[in-house]
Amino acid sequence: METPEIAGMRTIHEIGSHAAAGFPVSVNPLRRSQPLQSLPITPRGYPYPYHAKEMHMPQPRILFVIGSLRKGSFNQRLADVAAKHLDGRAEISTLDYRDLPQFDQGEEFPAPPSIADAREQVSQADAVWIFTPEYNYSYPGTLKNLLDWLSRPLDPTFQDKTTVLTGKKVALTSAAGKSAGAGVRGKLTEILDFLKSDLLGRQVGIVLPGEAFVTGEYEPSADDVKAVELQADELLDSIGK
Ligand SMILES: Cc1cc2nc3c(=O)[nH]c(=O)nc-3n(C[C@H](O)[C@H](O)[C@H](O)COP(=O)(O)O)c2cc1C
């Protein structure tokens, strides 16, 4: 029998047992490493490379950005909770932006190497997760400096206004004083919306316990851990991995 073929789509007839059903199976030819006819078939009738468990799917990449440069940062402590929860499900890295130059519009093109590298890390990530303190009901200046660098188009002619943050999934978490970082999250939400990032709806704001400021130690409570873990799960779901 002749095999009907539409661009990129072959009938299940080609892969064997369900020929009679005649249901089409979408096959991405670019991902196929061996002739379709020779592939084993899963119990549901899909060729093995399309069966999730059999595919060696790369893990999603999540780039952490810690708004505090402080050694012993409580926001870093929350990031550690998130990393632990995502262990084995996502590739986590943390952006080191401590030594980035101050933004200078005269130095944009070509971008300084450290800026190009930061942009590349953001670009390669499936999501960016910002954990930040609140300074004076707003963002730390160092974080704003980073966002200003990231907010600029890569095209020196500005015909293409795309930036590495355009459409980028971004999650926001803050550990702060009594406000739970409502100020910093609100202002970052404004900036990231303006930059057309894709903000995760669930944000987490944690009121740090008073004794943390006395002892310098912060052990997240069970509720704090749960809040961050829920956010981590939602972030992972939202990037479809
Ligand atoms: C300059 C400065 C301003 C601050 N302003 C606020 C504030 O407006 N609201 C708040 O909740 N905490 C404020 N704090 C407290 C920080 O949120 C708190 O120190 C937090 O632990 C810092 O985060 P980190 O532990 O990750 O460094 C401020 C701290 C500093 C140093």
The ligand as an SDF file (V2000), in Angstrom:
LIG
                    3D

 31 33  0  0  0  0  0  0  0  0999 V2000
   19.8410   50.2490   52.5280 C   0  0  0  0  0  0  0  0  0  0  0  0
   18.8020   49.3320   53.1200 C   0  0  0  0  0  0  0  0  0  0  0  0
   17.4820   49.6520   53.0260 C   0  0  0  0  0  0  0  0  0  0  0  0
   16.5020   48.7590   53.4960 C   0  0  0  0  0  0  0  0  0  0  0  0
   15.2060   49.0690   53.3140 N   0  0  0  0  0  0  0  0  0  0  0  0
   14.2740   48.1480   53.6370 C   0  0  0  0  0  0  0  0  0  0  0  0
   12.9030   48.3640   53.3100 C   0  0  0  0  0  0  0  0  0  0  0  0
   12.5390   49.3940   52.7690 O   0  0  0  0  0  0  0  0  0  0  0  0
   12.0130   47.4000   53.6020 N   0  0  0  0  0  0  0  0  0  0  0  0
   12.3900   46.2320   54.2180 C   0  0  0  0  0  0  0  0  0  0  0  0
   11.5420   45.3720   54.4420 O   0  0  0  0  0  0  0  0  0  0  0  0
   13.6790   46.0060   54.5510 N   0  0  0  0  0  0  0  0  0  0  0  0
   14.6030   46.9260   54.2530 C   0  0  0  0  0  0  0  0  0  0  0  0
   15.9260   46.6800   54.5470 N   0  0  0  0  0  0  0  0  0  0  0  0
   16.2530   45.4380   55.2290 C   0  0  0  0  0  0  0  0  0  0  0  0
   16.6470   44.3560   54.2480 C   0  0  0  0  0  0  0  0  0  0  0  0
   15.5120   43.9590   53.5150 O   0  0  0  0  0  0  0  0  0  0  0  0
   17.2270   43.2060   55.0300 C   0  0  0  0  0  0  0  0  0  0  0  0
   18.4220   43.6520   55.5960 O   0  0  0  0  0  0  0  0  0  0  0  0
   17.4930   41.9860   54.2050 C   0  0  0  0  0  0  0  0  0  0  0  0
   17.8720   40.9650   55.0800 O   0  0  0  0  0  0  0  0  0  0  0  0
   18.6040   42.1370   53.2590 C   0  0  0  0  0  0  0  0  0  0  0  0
   18.6590   40.9930   52.4320 O   0  0  0  0  0  0  0  0  0  0  0  0
   19.8970   39.9890   52.4550 P   0  0  0  0  0  0  0  0  0  0  0  0
   19.8920   39.2880   53.7640 O   0  0  0  0  0  0  0  0  0  0  0  0
   19.6250   39.0520   51.3390 O   0  0  0  0  0  0  0  0  0  0  0  0
   21.1460   40.7820   52.2740 O   0  0  0  0  0  0  0  0  0  0  0  0
   16.9070   47.5640   54.1180 C   0  0  0  0  0  0  0  0  0  0  0  0
   18.2690   47.2750   54.2430 C   0  0  0  0  0  0  0  0  0  0  0  0
   19.1970   48.1350   53.7470 C   0  0  0  0  0  0  0  0  0  0  0  0
   20.6640   47.7690   53.8600 C   0  0  0  0  0  0  0  0  0  0  0  0
  1  2  1  0
  2  3  1  0
  2 30  2  0
  3  4  2  0
  4  5  1  0
  4 28  1  0
  5  6  2  0
  6  7  1  0
  6 13  1  0
  7  8  2  0
  7  9  1  0
  9 10  1  0
 10 11  2  0
 10 12  1  0
 12 13  2  0
 13 14  1  0
 14 15  1  0
 14 28  1  0
 15 16  1  0
 16 17  1  0
 16 18  1  0
 18 19  1  0
 18 20  1  0
 20 21  1  0
 20 22  1  0
 22 23  1  0
 23 24  1  0
 24 25  2  0
 24 26  1  0
 24 27  1  0
 28 29  2  0
 29 30  1  0
 30 31  1  0
M  END
$$$$
